[in-house]
Amino acid sequence: MKTAIWLYLFLFVAFFDLHAQYPILTPFAISIGAAPSFIGLMMGMYSITHLPGNLIAGFGVDRYGSRLFIVFSLMAAGVVLLFQSRVTDPWQLLVLRSISGFVLAFLSPACLSLLAKMTSDRTEQGKLMAGNGLIHTLASVVSPAAGAYLVAKIGFTTAFTVLGWVLIVTAVCAVFFIKDVQAAAKNDQEKPNAASPVQEKAKLPLEPAPPIPWLVYALPVALSCAQGILSFELPLLAKTQEAMMTTGLLFSVVSIGALVTLSMLFLNRVSSFQRTLWGSLFLAIVYFLIASEIPVPLMVMLLFVGMSKGVILPALSTLLIELSGGARYGRTFSVLSIAFSVGAFIGPLAAGHVRDHISPYYIAFIALMIAVTLLPMHISRSLSSRTHFS
């Protein structure tokens, strides 16, 4: 469990560092001459370059463990930020953001796989996934406002330099304090203590788990598409450094909403499938209301967006663990990251081209509704039958 604590600590620092860039990247790109459509392309390229990294991580994490990929991802991302601090041309920024997208693609599959392999108990795995979501949310509550404040005080160049060195130092610390999963499993087997019933059950030969229905991954595509649209639209509200602070606070409101529902531990009693389904439906409705410009403060609507995400994301991770049958976690979460990358590529790119004609939030609504409709309704029955069989 010490590994989990250290991992949570490093994840907090990494997520804090990365989310601090959300409200400042768009104003920075505009300051060096980038047009809104180019910014949409830049955000899309950052996401699409996740794909080769996700594919490598899917097989590499299962074979070589998680620590190598976590350290590499953090170290390389920090170095890229140091170069980004000296960018003077939009195309240079596009290249560096593309490289950053590739190296950071290893981080999420490696971390989620490491957490999932720490125990074979489904309840404990759910708690670890919820803990990951909680750490992610806590970091993202304060980091957007902190990033905007940092730029307001020391400027873009120094801010990116500071954030880059933070990631590099975090990577060095991860080398010494993150214990790889395979080593932990081996140590547990060497202990003379009697194995727990859960461990004995895990040693029994298992039948090959049926493949995860591909339609399940339509939901993370839609979720990241909607998030990409939100990340594209909110920074465009900032025209001055003072307005940038307000934009940072808006991102923090989303994270506060997620923190609210993550703190509702009683929600874990509801099946992961039901939480995923109904949370996604509620999120789609919220995006429709934002696009309709109803007379409700934007902060309130963003709070609802965050509350929905706080329900969906831990539930979706737990759902995939259940559907995977307790095997090939690296590949499972790699495909999940690929789905997130595809959606994050589509969202900003579409928003940059349609925002002069319709509200991009309508695209988020449509994508989510399609995903909710396609989410296989037989999943709950298949999970119930699998639990009964086991």
C-alpha positions in Angstrom: 0.0 0.0 0.0 3.0 2.3 0.4 3.3 2.2 -3.4 -0.2 3.4 -3.7 0.5 6.3 -1.4 3.6 7.4 -3.2 1.9 7.0 -6.6 -1.0 9.2 -5.4 1.5 11.8 -4.2 3.4 11.9 -7.6 0.1 11.8 -9.5 -1.1 14.9 -7.5 2.1 16.8 -8.5 1.9 15.7 -12.1 -1.8 16.5 -12.5 -1.3 19.8 -10.8 1.4 20.7 -13.2 -0.5 19.6 -16.3 -3.8 21.2 -15.3 -2.1 24.4 -14.5 -1.5 24.8 -18.3 -5.2 24.6 -19.2 -6.1 28.3 -18.8 -2.8 29.6 -20.1 -2.0 27.6 -23.3 -4.7 29.3 -25.4 -3.8 32.9 -24.4 -0.1 32.0 -24.9 -0.8 30.7 -28.4 -2.8 33.8 -29.2 0.1 36.0 -27.9 2.5 34.4 -30.5 0.0 34.8 -33.4 -2.1 31.7 -33.5 -5.7 31.9 -34.8 -8.6 30.0 -33.0 -8.8 27.4 -35.8 -5.0 26.8 -35.4 -5.4 26.4 -31.6 -8.1 23.8 -32.2 -5.7 22.0 -34.5 -2.9 22.2 -31.9 -5.2 20.8 -29.2 -6.3 18.1 -31.5 -2.7 17.1 -32.5 -1.8 16.9 -28.8 -4.5 14.3 -28.4 -4.0 12.4 -31.6 -0.3 11.9 -30.9 -1.5 10.0 -27.8 -2.4 7.1 -30.0 1.0 5.6 -30.7 2.0 6.1 -27.1 -1.2 4.4 -26.0 -0.5 1.4 -28.3 3.1 1.1 -27.0 1.9 1.4 -23.4 -0.8 -1.3 -23.9 1.8 -4.0 -24.5 4.7 -2.5 -22.7 3.1 -2.0 -19.3 1.9 -5.7 -19.2 5.4 -6.9 -20.1 7.8 -4.5 -18.4 5.7 -3.0 -15.6 4.5 0.5 -14.9 7.4 2.3 -13.2 9.6 2.7 -16.4 6.8 4.3 -18.3 5.7 6.6 -15.5 9.3 7.9 -15.0 9.8 8.3 -18.8 6.5 10.1 -19.3 7.1 12.6 -16.5 10.7 13.3 -17.4 10.1 13.8 -21.1 7.1 16.0 -20.5 9.2 18.2 -18.2 11.9 18.6 -20.9 9.3 19.5 -23.5 7.9 22.2 -21.2 11.4 23.7 -20.9 11.6 24.0 -24.7 8.1 25.3 -24.8 9.1 28.2 -22.6 11.2 29.5 -25.5 8.7 29.2 -28.3 8.1 32.2 -30.5 6.1 30.7 -33.4 2.8 28.9 -33.5 4.2 26.0 -35.5 7.0 25.5 -33.0 4.3 25.2 -30.3 2.3 22.7 -32.5 5.4 20.5 -32.8 6.2 20.6 -29.1 2.5 20.0 -28.0 2.5 17.0 -30.4 5.6 15.6 -28.7 4.1 16.2 -25.3 1.0 14.4 -26.3 3.0 11.3 -27.3 5.1 11.1 -24.1 2.2 11.8 -21.7 0.2 9.0 -23.4 2.2 6.5 -21.2 1.2 8.0 -17.9 -2.5 7.1 -17.6 -2.3 3.4 -18.7 0.7 2.8 -16.5 -0.8 4.4 -13.4 -4.2 2.7 -13.8 -2.6 -0.6 -14.5 -0.4 -0.3 -11.4 -3.4 0.5 -9.2 -5.5 -2.3 -10.6 -2.8 -4.9 -10.0 -2.3 -4.0 -6.4 -5.2 -6.2 -5.4 -7.4 -8.9 -6.9 -10.4 -7.8 -4.8 -13.0 -6.0 -6.9 -14.1 -3.8 -4.0 -10.5 -2.7 -3.2 -9.9 -2.1 -6.9 -12.9 0.2 -7.0 -11.6 2.1 -4.0 -8.2 2.5 -5.7 -9.8 3.8 -8.8 -11.9 6.2 -6.8 -8.7 7.4 -5.0 -7.1 8.0 -8.4 -10.1 10.1 -9.4 -10.0 12.0 -6.1 -6.3 12.8 -6.4 -6.9 14.0 -10.0 -9.7 16.2 -8.9 -8.0 17.7 -5.9 -5.0 18.7 -8.1 -7.3 20.1 -10.8 -9.3 22.2 -8.2 -6.5 24.6 -7.5 -4.1 24.1 -10.5 -5.9 26.1 -13.2 -6.3 29.2 -11.0 -2.7 28.7 -9.8 -1.4 28.5 -13.4 -3.2 31.7 -14.4 -1.9 33.5 -11.3 1.6 32.2 -12.0 1.5 33.7 -15.5 0.1 37.0 -14.2 3.0 37.3 -11.8 6.0 36.0 -13.7 4.9 35.6 -17.4 4.6 32.7 -19.8 8.3 31.9 -20.2 9.1 31.6 -16.5 5.8 29.8 -15.7 6.5 27.1 -18.3 10.1 26.8 -17.0 8.9 26.3 -13.4 6.3 23.7 -14.4 8.8 21.8 -16.5 11.3 21.5 -13.6 8.5 20.4 -11.3 7.8 17.4 -13.6 11.5 16.6 -14.0 12.0 16.5 -10.2 8.8 14.4 -9.8 10.2 11.9 -12.3 13.5 11.6 -10.4 11.6 11.0 -7.1 9.4 8.4 -8.8 12.5 6.3 -9.6 13.2 5.8 -5.9 9.8 5.7 -4.4 7.4 3.9 -6.8 7.6 0.1 -6.4 6.8 -1.8 -9.5 3.8 -4.1 -9.5 5.6 -7.3 -10.5 8.1 -6.9 -7.7 5.3 -6.3 -5.2 3.5 -9.4 -6.3 6.7 -11.5 -6.0 7.3 -10.3 -2.5 3.8 -11.2 -1.5 4.3 -14.7 -2.7 7.5 -15.1 -0.7 5.8 -14.2 2.6 5.3 -17.2 4.9 1.9 -16.0 6.0 -1.1 -18.0 4.8 -2.8 -16.6 1.7 -6.1 -14.9 2.1 -9.2 -16.4 0.5 -9.1 -13.7 -2.1 -5.5 -14.6 -3.0 -6.3 -18.3 -3.1 -9.2 -17.6 -5.4 -7.0 -15.5 -7.6 -4.6 -18.5 -8.0 -7.3 -20.7 -9.4 -7.2 -21.2 -13.2 -9.6 -18.8 -14.9 -11.5 -19.3 -18.1 -10.5 -16.7 -20.8 -12.6 -13.6 -20.3 -14.8 -12.6 -23.2 -13.6 -9.5 -25.1 -14.9 -6.2 -23.9 -17.6 -4.9 -26.3 -16.2 -2.2 -28.5 -19.3 -0.1 -28.1 -18.3 0.5 -24.5 -15.4 2.7 -25.8 -17.8 5.0 -27.6 -18.5 6.6 -24.2 -14.9 7.7 -23.4 -14.7 9.0 -26.9 -17.7 11.2 -26.3 -16.6 12.2 -22.8 -13.2 13.4 -24.0 -14.8 15.1 -27.1 -17.1 17.1 -24.7 -14.1 17.9 -22.4 -12.0 19.0 -25.3 -14.7 21.4 -26.5 -15.0 22.8 -23.0 -11.2 23.2 -22.7 -11.2 24.9 -26.1 -14.1 27.3 -25.4 -13.4 28.5 -21.8 -9.9 30.0 -22.4 -11.3 32.0 -25.4 -13.3 34.0 -22.8 -10.0 35.4 -21.6 -8.9 38.6 -23.4 -6.6 40.0 -20.7 -4.5 38.6 -17.8 -7.3 39.5 -15.4 -9.8 37.6 -17.4 -7.3 34.7 -17.5 -7.7 34.4 -13.7 -11.5 34.1 -14.1 -11.0 31.4 -16.7 -8.8 29.5 -14.3 -11.5 29.7 -11.6 -14.0 28.3 -14.1 -11.8 25.2 -14.6 -11.5 24.9 -10.8 -15.3 25.0 -10.5 -15.5 21.9 -12.7 -13.1 20.1 -10.4 -14.9 21.2 -7.3 -18.1 19.7 -8.8 -16.2 16.4 -9.4 -14.9 16.5 -5.8 -18.4 16.8 -4.5 -19.6 13.6 -6.0 -16.4 11.7 -5.4 -16.9 12.4 -1.7 -20.3 10.8 -1.9 -19.1 7.3 -1.0 -22.6 5.9 -0.9 -22.6 6.1 -4.7 -20.2 3.1 -4.8 -23.1 0.9 -3.7 -24.6 1.5 -7.1 -23.3 -0.7 -9.9 -20.6 0.7 -12.0 -22.7 0.2 -15.1 -25.6 2.2 -13.7 -23.4 5.0 -12.5 -21.7 5.2 -15.9 -25.0 5.2 -17.8 -27.0 7.7 -15.8 -24.0 10.0 -15.1 -23.4 10.3 -18.8 -27.1 11.0 -19.6 -27.1 13.8 -17.0 -23.8 15.2 -18.4 -25.3 15.3 -21.9 -28.3 17.3 -20.6 -26.1 19.8 -18.9 -24.2 20.4 -22.1 -27.5 20.9 -24.0 -28.5 23.5 -21.4 -25.2 25.3 -21.8 -25.6 25.4 -25.5 -29.1 26.7 -25.2 -27.8 29.6 -23.1 -30.5 29.2 -20.4 -30.5 32.0 -17.8 -28.4 30.2 -15.3 -24.8 31.3 -14.3 -22.1 29.5 -16.2 -20.4 28.6 -12.9 -23.5 26.6 -11.8 -23.6 24.7 -15.1 -19.9 23.9 -14.8 -20.4 22.7 -11.3 -22.9 20.2 -12.7 -20.5 19.2 -15.4 -17.9 18.4 -12.7 -20.4 16.5 -10.6 -21.3 14.3 -13.5 -17.6 13.6 -14.3 -17.0 12.7 -10.6 -19.6 10.0 -11.0 -18.7 8.7 -14.5 -14.9 8.4 -14.5 -14.3 6.2 -11.5 -17.3 4.1 -12.5 -16.0 3.7 -16.0 -12.6 2.5 -14.8 -14.3 0.0 -12.5 -16.6 -1.2 -15.2 -13.7 -1.9 -17.5 -11.9 -3.9 -14.7 -15.0 -6.0 -14.3 -15.4 -6.6 -18.0 -11.7 -7.5 -18.4 -12.1 -10.5 -16.2 -9.0 -9.5 -14.1 -6.5 -9.8 -17.0 -4.5 -7.7 -19.4 -5.0 -4.4 -17.5 -2.3 -2.6 -19.5 -4.1 -3.3 -22.8 -7.5 -2.5 -21.3 -6.5 0.9 -20.1 -4.4 1.5 -23.2 -7.6 1.2 -25.3 -9.4 3.4 -22.9 -6.7 6.0 -23.3 -6.8 5.7 -27.1 -10.6 6.3 -26.9 -10.0 9.4 -24.8 -7.3 10.6 -27.3 -9.6 10.2 -30.3 -12.4 12.2 -28.6 -10.0 14.9 -27.4 -8.8 15.2 -31.0 -12.3 15.5 -32.5 -13.6 17.9 -29.9 -11.3 21.0 -30.2 -10.9 20.5 -33.9 -14.7 20.5 -34.5 -15.2 23.4 -32.1 -12.6 25.6 -33.9 -14.5 25.1 -37.2 -18.2 25.4 -36.2 -18.1 28.0 -33.4 -18.9 30.8 -35.8 -22.1 29.0 -36.9 -23.4 27.0 -33.9 -22.5 26.5 -30.3 -19.8 23.8 -30.0 -21.6 22.6 -26.9 -24.3 21.1 -29.1 -21.7 18.8 -30.6 -20.8 17.7 -27.0 -24.5 17.0 -26.3 -25.0 15.0 -29.5 -21.8 12.9 -29.0 -22.8 12.0 -25.5 -26.3 11.1 -26.4 -25.1 8.8 -29.2 -22.7 7.1 -26.8 -25.4 6.7 -24.1 -27.7 5.2 -26.7 -25.0 2.8 -28.0 -23.8 1.7 -24.6 -24.7 -2.0 -24.6 -27.7 -2.6 -22.3 -26.7 -6.2 -21.9 -23.5 -5.3 -20.0 -25.3 -5.3 -16.6 -26.7 -8.8 -17.3 -23.3 -10.1 -18.4 -21.6 -8.7 -15.3 -24.2 -10.3 -13.1 -23.8 -13.7 -14.7 -20.0 -13.5 -14.5 -20.2 -12.6 -10.8 -22.6 -15.5 -10.2 -20.3 -17.9 -12.1 -17.2 -16.8 -10.1 
